[in-house]
Amino acid sequence: MLNLEELTLYIDVSSFKIFIDGNNLKENIINHLSRLNKFLFNILSIMHLHMKPYLPTNEEIENTFSNFTGNKIISSVEYFPIRQSGQCRIYTYPFTINNYARISNNFSGGLFKYVHEISLFDEHHFEHEFFIRIAQSFPFLK
């Protein structure tokens, strides 16, 4: 595996401690793959917030990718106090995976031409404008 040159990683992780960020990826993957030239990923971390004293911001997560080169990296951090959970999505753009799970009201948009299936998640109602963003961002939904 040390000779791996390309890696596409698509995972969902549930944790009580951390969100997966650039530091985790460097320490646990990239530093062990010296020949890695292309690294595409879509990682959704879900953190349970029971007695969690520190909650990272989206800006803090973004800053962990400051030394990454190649594809643009998008991050989104959201907290759901009623459910006592948070989620952090990090992915390389353009997004090449065919499904996009747990989209919330804070979805910022973009063009996702490979996505054919989505799922929604939020503590608040979805409004009409949200569905317009969805229709524009995912033109090839089934």
Steps between C-alpha positions, in 0.01 A plus 500: 500500500798733539528515119147629456493796259127578489240473774129578505353484849130522582412438865256598772640502854316528831700619801472639851833685475594664170410594146729365229705791363816567299723422797341156543536426129867605496590305814304182428505472120716740301816466711489122444460518122814666366410435134147638525443743211121522496275495806126553460268472796155557639495457877202560725581506872213492745588592858280437801513810718429360845719708734724620215688805636648620167329510161715588197380757247491460124789748473713289735429188293583689177832617647611138547511471119730799444789279380291278270563543128301384200121501509303765683385378841157595633398470864174550680449483878154503656360442846157367594437584869165322525657172387824576685708430193716672245617412154802594297524425130831537318540420134710568196333702228393422239292243683509167311291279729146407390317571828503786750359414845368716784457832321382770739351847465853642505586332169693763305437369150740421219472273198500126572460342157582144612249486787185298431374454857481730804363489854398794719553556871429798724320602817316779317251497214628518145376809316422553131831681433688197631336274242586746225869474605468120499348495150777726367780312674392146413372503140523121458300372797302183437 
